[in-house]
Amino acid sequence: MSKPQVLIAANPKTGIVWSKDEQASKLGAVAEVLELTSSSRSEFFDELAGSGKYANVVGIYRHNDSVSAVGLFDKELIDKLPKSVKYICHNGAGYDQIDVAAASARGIEVSHTPQAVDAATATVGAFLAISAVRQFYRAEVNVRNGKWKAGLKPARDPEEKVLGIIGMGGIGSALARRLIAFDMKVIYYNRKPISPEPDFPCTYVSSQDELLKQADVVSLNLPLNDKTKGSFGKKQFDLMKDGSVLVNTARGAVVDEEALIEALESGKLASAGIDVYPDEPNVNPKLIAMDNITLLPHMGTETRDTQKKMEILVLDNLVSAVSGKGLLNQVPEQKK
Ligand SMILES: NC(=O)c1ccc[n+]([C@@H]2O[C@H](COP(=O)([O-])OP(=O)(O)OC[C@H]3O[C@@H](n4cnc5c(N)ncnc54)[C@H](O)[C@@H]3O)[C@@H](O)[C@H]2O)c1
């Protein structure tokens, strides 16, 4: 009997990067592996249809790098997938580039890579929080320009300050553990308290507004979806303490960027640490011009160790699914 076909929709030039051996040994043992070669979305659509080379695939490995060739996995693309497709296994914890509702309507199950991303992304969040609180970016620019400490004002200490985490999931918890080591006091807001209780000291607050009033550093760690898009705007900044700090490693589009810029310009926020932007890779020039914020180019999982972990988790999901054992990390919307 022939093996089911799976498509690796990753970077068309490199495919899977760190786990080629596992791709061959684990996935190759249970499936015929096809690489994405389409150079445009319309070419991809042709290859999915009729007698096209992807017309019989059962599972798809998807990485955001495939966007440059075939675009988002939006409703239009998902509706063009052949009936044979049963699984989309996404490499990433955030899966806002996939229209999950459209996939569900077609009976396609979607998985992602929670946990594998937690440590690396939380390290970025902790770095941004410390850099923002201590104003290290401004200091680095000074030293690089031969100005030493000229114009630098003493910053704040993280110790004894309140860290407010909005979205205490995998990354939020790993961030809390890291910043507790800096003697920060952790509060968090989720739609309901975590159960069982976390194994580190933290306090649940029952409204986001209350968290914003209490926190010195607010960290966004919730997913981007229809409910959270643009949900952090002027009203939320106004509720924050004067001179507080915002850290965003979640998704840029959760925040109203003009309101963020206004809060930084007015001094409502002393500083910010930002890894994600609404229109990546474009960054608002007003943010670039500010010297009181630390900006990173979506570096959350940019380590070879974590990227390998993520790739292997996607392969494990695909192998399990095409072997009839189901997905290991199906997205929460579909698990409900
Ligand atoms: N910067 C990066 O490179 C990077 C890397 C990985 C993930 N991320 C982003 O981080 C997000 C969080 O990842 P995670 O793995 O921790 O996810 P997770 O699902 O483990 O945690 C998210 C938490 O947010 C909570 N939540 C959901 N909607 C909420 C709302 N409206 N208000 C309050 N809480 C809400 C959930 O209950 C959950 O506890 C991802 O969705 C992704 O967009 C960014």
The ligand as an SDF file (V2000), in Angstrom:
LIG
                    3D

 44 48  0  0  0  0  0  0  0  0999 V2000
    7.5480   36.7400   20.0420 N   0  0  0  0  0  0  0  0  0  0  0  0
    7.6010   35.5010   19.6010 C   0  0  0  0  0  0  0  0  0  0  0  0
    8.5110   35.0950   18.9030 O   0  0  0  0  0  0  0  0  0  0  0  0
    6.5090   34.5380   19.9940 C   0  0  0  0  0  0  0  0  0  0  0  0
    6.8180   33.1610   20.1020 C   0  0  0  0  0  0  0  0  0  0  0  0
    5.8110   32.2910   20.4720 C   0  0  0  0  0  0  0  0  0  0  0  0
    4.5310   32.7680   20.7280 C   0  0  0  0  0  0  0  0  0  0  0  0
    4.2780   34.1020   20.6280 N   0  0  0  0  0  0  0  0  0  0  0  0
    2.9270   34.6290   20.9290 C   0  0  0  0  0  0  0  0  0  0  0  0
    2.6790   34.4190   22.3040 O   0  0  0  0  0  0  0  0  0  0  0  0
    1.3100   34.0380   22.4500 C   0  0  0  0  0  0  0  0  0  0  0  0
    1.1400   33.2390   23.7150 C   0  0  0  0  0  0  0  0  0  0  0  0
    1.7880   31.9870   23.5510 O   0  0  0  0  0  0  0  0  0  0  0  0
    1.6490   30.8140   24.6350 P   0  0  0  0  0  0  0  0  0  0  0  0
    2.3410   29.6310   24.0400 O   0  0  0  0  0  0  0  0  0  0  0  0
    2.0340   31.2990   25.9740 O   0  0  0  0  0  0  0  0  0  0  0  0
    0.0640   30.5730   24.5830 O   0  0  0  0  0  0  0  0  0  0  0  0
   -0.8320   29.8940   25.7160 P   0  0  0  0  0  0  0  0  0  0  0  0
   -2.0730   29.4530   25.0130 O   0  0  0  0  0  0  0  0  0  0  0  0
   -0.0430   28.9070   26.4900 O   0  0  0  0  0  0  0  0  0  0  0  0
   -1.1650   31.1220   26.6780 O   0  0  0  0  0  0  0  0  0  0  0  0
   -2.0190   32.1760   26.3290 C   0  0  0  0  0  0  0  0  0  0  0  0
   -2.8160   32.5350   27.5550 C   0  0  0  0  0  0  0  0  0  0  0  0
   -3.6350   33.6710   27.2390 O   0  0  0  0  0  0  0  0  0  0  0  0
   -4.9050   33.4580   27.8250 C   0  0  0  0  0  0  0  0  0  0  0  0
   -5.8640   34.2870   27.1020 N   0  0  0  0  0  0  0  0  0  0  0  0
   -6.4340   34.0520   25.9050 C   0  0  0  0  0  0  0  0  0  0  0  0
   -7.2570   35.0630   25.5810 N   0  0  0  0  0  0  0  0  0  0  0  0
   -7.2020   35.9390   26.6030 C   0  0  0  0  0  0  0  0  0  0  0  0
   -7.8470   37.1740   26.8670 C   0  0  0  0  0  0  0  0  0  0  0  0
   -8.7030   37.6890   25.9990 N   0  0  0  0  0  0  0  0  0  0  0  0
   -7.5470   37.8140   28.0300 N   0  0  0  0  0  0  0  0  0  0  0  0
   -6.6800   37.2830   28.9130 C   0  0  0  0  0  0  0  0  0  0  0  0
   -6.0400   36.1070   28.7230 N   0  0  0  0  0  0  0  0  0  0  0  0
   -6.3080   35.4520   27.5730 C   0  0  0  0  0  0  0  0  0  0  0  0
   -5.1390   31.9680   27.6880 C   0  0  0  0  0  0  0  0  0  0  0  0
   -6.1280   31.5170   28.5880 O   0  0  0  0  0  0  0  0  0  0  0  0
   -3.7680   31.4280   28.0190 C   0  0  0  0  0  0  0  0  0  0  0  0
   -3.6170   31.2420   29.4020 O   0  0  0  0  0  0  0  0  0  0  0  0
    1.0260   33.2370   21.1760 C   0  0  0  0  0  0  0  0  0  0  0  0
   -0.3530   33.2510   20.8520 O   0  0  0  0  0  0  0  0  0  0  0  0
    1.8560   33.9200   20.1320 C   0  0  0  0  0  0  0  0  0  0  0  0
    1.0940   34.8790   19.4300 O   0  0  0  0  0  0  0  0  0  0  0  0
    5.2340   34.9820   20.2540 C   0  0  0  0  0  0  0  0  0  0  0  0
  1  2  1  0
  2  3  2  0
  2  4  1  0
  4  5  1  0
  4 44  2  0
  5  6  2  0
  6  7  1  0
  7  8  2  0
  8  9  1  0
  8 44  1  0
  9 10  1  0
  9 42  1  0
 10 11  1  0
 11 12  1  0
 11 40  1  0
 12 13  1  0
 13 14  1  0
 14 15  2  0
 14 16  1  0
 14 17  1  0
 17 18  1  0
 18 19  2  0
 18 20  1  0
 18 21  1  0
 21 22  1  0
 22 23  1  0
 23 24  1  0
 23 38  1  0
 24 25  1  0
 25 26  1  0
 25 36  1  0
 26 27  1  0
 26 35  1  0
 27 28  2  0
 28 29  1  0
 29 30  1  0
 29 35  2  0
 30 31  1  0
 30 32  2  0
 32 33  1  0
 33 34  2  0
 34 35  1  0
 36 37  1  0
 36 38  1  0
 38 39  1  0
 40 41  1  0
 40 42  1  0
 42 43  1  0
M  CHG  2   8   1  16  -1
M  END
$$$$
